[in-house]
């Protein structure tokens, strides 16, 4: 390749997502010369806020949408000005068999929560409320045992088991499918489904999957922040990324946007293509792109690839703006209460497993299990003043059990419309009025609603298979002690000078910055401080 320029750095980071920015900020703060190369015109990857509809002052977290796994240590170390808000209502779950009743989990009012269990489940409701509370208390030590280790070198499984101090829970979580634990702990199919969804976000799996993919996903969801709470970032996800970019630049990171990387060499050469070819050379290269994308770049550079299973996302995300919240068939709960937390629709454990079976057979699940979030109830700042005054609200629907294989090689527009219709029909089944009647219209008359499918993620974000985790999640520990810094921090590749720093790192996944922090710590060890 003919080059007209060559740039030398201590570390070159490929990809400009939030993890890459965390790595860059840590390394530059330590005095290292760092370059970040991003093919898009702006930083952030999936953690961005955008205005999808022309003339409408609504800034939506278009892809990722909640924060829990971002450790306070990273915020403090990098001097980040990030604010998150805790949602009072954890969840609302209408009974699919009778949507005029549902379970509202109010974290500030245990009696009201218990009353909703009784109203929905009848005679066993009070006992099931106690079982649900006891289940949460039993899981709480997981967060206290595991989350503090996420910014440290990987512990061994035996070390985590000892920290947890609950042999039965350890075995239930790490050796047997999650469905066993849920059936043992909870009696109601509806309540088991509330718990199971934490194991299925972005993960195509079932309660009894012997691979335990659902168990690993479940673990990451219940340890977040040490408590398992998932919070709303004030200003949207774009505010998180903007603050990370500000910190990185303040430490001297050089950021290159609109520059596409075409190959990576194991010796630290990163070849790019803009209006001319350039080479960025680093003592180390950190990959913020997914494992599958990195494989392609290594292959293009004539290097051995990493390999592994083909990534496959399993979700559809629907973004919309409403003129007002819709009325519910359950008149005992206000729309503001129901939509403030996670609104579960058609997500009993039986329905979730049936949806998996349908999708495995090549069918879009009917009904489609969906979760709904209204971020503007917690953070009105994402709407302009006129929209706030009018009563408008954002709404996000997240459909589960929609593997990329259902969309691959299909017309992306038609596939998106099909999944959008399935998500709307699912939500309409528990509403007292059609959702469509509440959707805000832009000045040009268009309805303010869009579907983001796995195909959209693959094309817009170069996210292979539309997998939001860049591949299967891993247990956040080692079976035996590691020998190299990259292995100890869970960021190794077969090439000593190439490290993972994004969601493909061993403790990657979600908006956490953990993969980025881990890679930076390994890199500093390797570079000598």
C-alpha positions, 0 to 999 in steps of 0.5 A: 500500500502506498502511503503519504503519511505515517504517524507514531503513537504509544497506543492507537485505538481503533473505533470511537465508542465509549470504551475506546474513549475510556481507554484513551483517557486513562492512557493519555492521563498517564502521559502516553501519546494516544490516537483514536480512529473512528470511521463515523463523523462523530464519536460514541458508537452506540452510545449516542443521542440523536434527533431522528425527526426533522423539526422535532426537539427530542434527543433520543438515546437511539441505540443504547439507553440505560446505564448501570455497569459504569463504575464510580471509580471510572467516573472519579478517575477521569473527572467525569461530569455524568449524572444518572437518575434512579427510577422509583418504579422498577417495573410494571407487568400486566397479566397477559391473560387479563391486562386489566390487572398487573404487578407494579414494583414500587421501590419506595412502597413495599405495601403498594407492591405487595397489594399489586401482587395480590390484586394480580395473582389472587390468594397466592399474591402476598406469598409470591410478593414475599418470595420475589422480595426474598429472591432479590435479597438472595441475589444482592450479595452477587453485586457486592461480591462481583462488581467491585472486581470489575475494575481489578485484574480478573479474579479466579472463579474460586476467589469469587465463590469464596467472596459470595459465600453462598455455595448453593447460589453459586452452583445454581448460577454457574452450573445449571440453567437459570430456569431451575433457579427461577422455578425454585424461587418463584411460583408464578409464571408471570413473576418468573418472566419478570426475572428471566428478562434480565437473562435475555436482553440482547441474548437469544436464549431460553430459561433452560438453555444448557449453554448458560448464555442466559445465566451470564446475561442475568449475572451482568444485569443483577450486579450493576453498580453493586445493586442491580439498578439500571439508571437513566443518564441525564441528557441521554446517552450522548451526554455520557459520550460527550463527557468522555470525549471531553475528558479524553481531549483534555488529557491530550488524546488525538481523535480522528473522525471520518477515517476508516481503518482498512487493516491492522498488522500484528506489529502495531501498524494501522492502515487507514483510507481517507482521501489518501492512505495513512498509516498509524503506528503504535507500540500497542493497538487497542480494538474498540470494534467487535471481535468479528470486525477485528478479525476482518481487519487482521485478515486484511493485514495478513495476520492470523484471526481471533476466531470464535462464534459468529455474533448474533444480536437478538433484539429490535429497538423501537424509538418514538415520541408520543403526544401523551402517554396511552391509557392502560386497561389496568385502571389501578395504575396510572400511565406515569407509574407504569411507564416510569420503570420497565414495562413488561409486555407478554413476558411470562416465562412460558411466553419467553420460551415459546418466543424462542422456539418460534424464532428458532423455527424461523418465525417472528414470535407472536406475541412478541415479548417487549419491554418499554421505557419512558426516559423523559419521565425521569429526565425531561431535559431530553425534550425541548421546552415546548414538548415538555409543556405539551405533555409529550413523552419519549417511548422506547420499545425493546423486543426480545427473541428476535435473532439476526437470522430472521432478518439476514438476507431480507429487505431491511425496510420490510423487516423493520416494518414487520417487527415494528408492527409486531411490537405495536400489536404486543403493546396494544394488547394491554392498552385501552387505546391504540398506541398509534393514536398517541404518536406525535407527528412531525411538522412534515406529517410523519409519525415520530416512530422508527425501528432499529433492527439488528440489520440497522445496527450492522449497517450503521454501526458496523456491529456484526450481526447486530450484536449489542455485546459484540459476541457472547458474554463471558463469566467475569472471572478466570478458571486459573490464574493468568500469566500476562497483563492482557490475560489478567485483565481479560483483553488478550488476543493471539497477537501480543501487541493487539488488545481488546478494549470494547465489548468483546473484552472478557468483561465487556457488554453494556455501557460500562467503560469496563472493557476500556478501563481494563485494556488501559490498565493492561496497556500501562503494565505492558508499556511500563507504567 
